[in-house]
Amino acid sequence: MSYSISELLKIKSKVFAKISSELELANDNDEMDLFLEKYGIIIEEEAIPVDTRTMKILVFGALAGHLKDYQLAIKKMGIPVGNV
């Protein structure tokens, strides 16, 4: 069965109202993960595109640890150690 544009708008309005109240209830009950899973919604943080080959890390002040620890952390992030 096909619906007219005005009928679809009414349906969308009711669906939006129902999902909105369900969303608020999930948030109040700390069940957002279940809500998002129910509707197949994945929240991803937007990553800033970077080129680790040209990245540098600047440390202000004295190092509180061993230089090798900092070099290892840099290497694990995919940044070339280079002239440290």
Secondary structure, 3 states (H helix, E strand, C coil): CCCCHHHHHHHHHHHHHHHHHHHHHHHHCCCHHHHHHHCCCCCCCCCCCCCCCCCCCCCCCCCCCCHHHHHHHHHHCCCCCCCC
